[in-house]
């Protein structure tokens, strides 16, 4: 496992998916942000869920996704539902 696996919430599968969309370092993930990273994954895997989006945001903040504040969770949920219906 690589550098990304050292971040909270990033297990082997998510690390692999990130690499498949060109994100292989923590810096790269910070540069694109959780939402763009999730959109790239979602484009390839329409099963990408809200928990995966939350995991990415938590990784950027250095916390388990369960501990994201309520406002952030609300924003992520709205973003997820906005894009969920656009799967192939």
C-alpha positions as CSV (number, residue, x, y, z in Angstrom):
1,X,0.0,0.0,0.0
2,X,1.2,3.5,-0.8
3,X,1.2,7.0,0.6
4,X,-2.6,7.4,0.4
5,X,-3.2,4.4,2.6
6,X,-1.6,6.4,5.5
7,X,-4.5,8.8,5.4
8,X,-7.6,8.1,7.5
9,X,-10.4,6.2,5.6
10,X,-8.2,5.2,2.7
11,X,-8.1,1.4,2.4
12,X,-6.6,-0.6,-0.4
13,X,-9.7,-0.4,-2.7
14,X,-10.1,3.3,-2.4
15,X,-6.4,3.8,-2.9
16,X,-6.6,1.7,-6.0
17,X,-9.5,3.7,-7.3
18,X,-7.7,7.0,-6.7
19,X,-4.7,5.7,-8.5
20,X,-6.9,4.7,-11.5
21,X,-8.0,8.3,-11.8
22,X,-4.5,9.7,-11.5
23,X,-4.4,10.6,-7.8
24,X,-1.5,8.8,-6.2
25,X,-0.3,11.1,-3.4
26,X,-1.8,13.1,-0.5
27,X,-0.8,16.3,-2.3
28,X,-2.6,15.3,-5.4
29,X,-5.7,14.5,-3.4
30,X,-5.5,17.9,-1.7
31,X,-5.0,19.6,-5.0
32,X,-8.2,18.2,-6.6
33,X,-10.3,18.0,-3.4
34,X,-12.7,15.3,-2.2
35,X,-15.5,16.2,-4.5
36,X,-13.5,16.2,-7.7
37,X,-11.7,13.0,-6.7
38,X,-15.1,11.4,-6.0
39,X,-16.5,12.6,-9.3
40,X,-13.5,11.0,-11.1
41,X,-14.1,7.7,-9.3
42,X,-17.9,7.9,-9.9
43,X,-17.3,8.4,-13.6
44,X,-15.7,5.0,-13.6
45,X,-17.7,3.3,-10.9
46,X,-21.3,4.3,-10.6
47,X,-21.6,2.5,-7.3
48,X,-19.4,5.1,-5.6
49,X,-21.4,6.1,-2.6
50,X,-21.8,8.9,-0.1
51,X,-19.6,7.1,2.4
52,X,-16.8,7.1,-0.2
53,X,-17.2,10.8,-0.7
54,X,-17.2,11.3,3.1
55,X,-14.1,9.1,3.4
56,X,-12.3,11.3,0.9
57,X,-13.2,14.4,2.8
58,X,-12.2,12.9,6.1
59,X,-8.9,11.9,4.6
60,X,-8.2,15.4,3.6
61,X,-9.1,16.7,7.1
62,X,-7.2,13.9,8.9
63,X,-10.2,12.4,10.6
64,X,-12.4,9.3,10.3
65,X,-15.4,10.3,8.2
66,X,-17.7,9.5,11.1
67,X,-16.3,12.6,12.9
68,X,-17.0,15.1,10.2
69,X,-19.1,18.0,11.5
70,X,-22.8,18.0,10.7
71,X,-22.6,21.0,8.3
72,X,-19.9,19.2,6.2
73,X,-21.9,16.0,6.2
74,X,-25.0,18.0,5.0
75,X,-23.0,19.6,2.2
76,X,-21.5,16.3,1.1
77,X,-24.9,14.7,1.1
78,X,-26.3,17.5,-1.1
79,X,-23.4,17.2,-3.5
80,X,-23.8,13.4,-3.7
81,X,-27.5,13.6,-4.4
82,X,-26.9,16.3,-7.1
83,X,-24.6,13.9,-9.0
84,X,-26.1,10.5,-8.1
85,X,-28.7,10.7,-10.9
86,X,-26.1,11.4,-13.5
87,X,-24.6,7.9,-13.6
88,X,-24.4,6.0,-16.8
